Amino acid sequence: MKRKPNDMDQPIGKLTRIKDFLPAPQELAVLEDTVKVTIALKKSSVEIFKHMAHRYHTKYQRMIRELVDKYATQYS
């Protein structure tokens, strides 16, 4: 039978330091100009986004906005 560690909050095994990849707080606070638009989407597409947003505890409109932003960045 294997021994369990006494404190479950302590790391198990060899630790490896990783490079800090998170943006600085001032980078997160940057506001960009936004424009409100009205768009008609297929019901099935919106349902998929709603389902995925529920799964990841976020808002479906935010997911759609991020998708459009990434597409625009890719082709700009």
C-alpha positions in Angstrom: 0.0 0.0 0.0 1.4 3.4 -1.0 1.7 6.2 1.6 -0.4 9.2 1.1 1.1 12.6 1.7 0.2 14.2 5.1 -0.8 17.6 3.6 -2.8 17.4 0.3 -2.0 21.1 -0.4 1.7 20.3 -0.8 3.2 19.5 -4.2 3.9 15.9 -5.1 7.0 15.1 -7.1 9.7 17.3 -8.7 8.8 21.0 -9.2 9.7 22.9 -12.3 9.7 26.7 -12.6 7.9 28.1 -15.6 8.2 31.5 -17.2 5.6 34.1 -16.2 3.3 34.3 -19.2 0.5 36.4 -17.7 0.1 40.0 -18.9 0.7 42.8 -16.5 -2.4 44.4 -14.8 -2.0 47.6 -16.8 -2.2 45.6 -20.0 -5.5 44.1 -18.9 -7.1 47.5 -18.1 -6.8 48.8 -21.7 -10.1 49.7 -23.1 -10.7 49.6 -26.8 -13.4 51.5 -28.7 -16.4 49.3 -29.3 -19.3 49.6 -31.7 -22.8 48.1 -31.1 -24.1 46.1 -34.1 -27.2 44.1 -34.8 -26.5 40.7 -36.5 -28.8 37.9 -37.5 -27.3 34.4 -36.9 -28.6 30.9 -37.4 -30.4 29.6 -34.3 -28.3 26.5 -34.3 -25.1 28.5 -34.2 -26.3 30.6 -31.2 -27.4 27.5 -29.4 -23.9 26.0 -29.8 -22.4 29.1 -28.3 -24.9 29.2 -25.5 -24.1 25.5 -24.7 -20.4 26.1 -24.8 -20.7 29.3 -22.7 -22.7 27.4 -20.1 -20.0 24.7 -20.0 -17.2 27.2 -19.5 -19.1 29.6 -17.2 -18.9 32.6 -19.5 -21.3 34.6 -21.7 -22.0 33.4 -25.2 -21.9 37.0 -26.6 -18.4 37.4 -25.3 -17.4 34.1 -27.0 -18.8 35.3 -30.3 -17.0 38.7 -29.9 -13.7 37.0 -29.2 -14.1 34.8 -32.2 -14.8 37.8 -34.5 -11.8 39.7 -33.0 -9.4 36.7 -33.5 -10.7 36.3 -37.1 -10.2 40.1 -37.8 -6.7 40.0 -36.2 -5.7 37.0 -38.3 -6.6 38.7 -41.6 -5.6 42.3 -40.8 
